[in-house]
Amino acid sequence: SAQIADLQQKLLDADNGDRAKQRWDSIATILEAKCALKYLLGELVSSRVQESKLQSSLEQSQASCSDMQKMLMEERNHTAEVETAFQNQILVQEQQHQEKVNDSSWK
């Protein structure tokens, strides 16, 4: 029954597509052409508004991405600085330890 319902829906969709095509093909009067043109212009305006909104959203997302990349780079630089300072501190402690070992071996 699910397959039958699916097939029936596909038939309805195909039928609606054919009806729309027939409607456009059967425009015979100026009044019908004006109505069709008015509809198409409305669709055009609607799509342009949607395009504008999507473009704005894209630009905001790109700016946000750019900010995040900048922040990530700053964090990487900070991490590298901290790691360098840590390595220097380890080196100093190793040197101090070596000096203590050398001092105690002389005694």
Helices and strands as residue ranges (DSSP letters): H 2-25, H 30-106
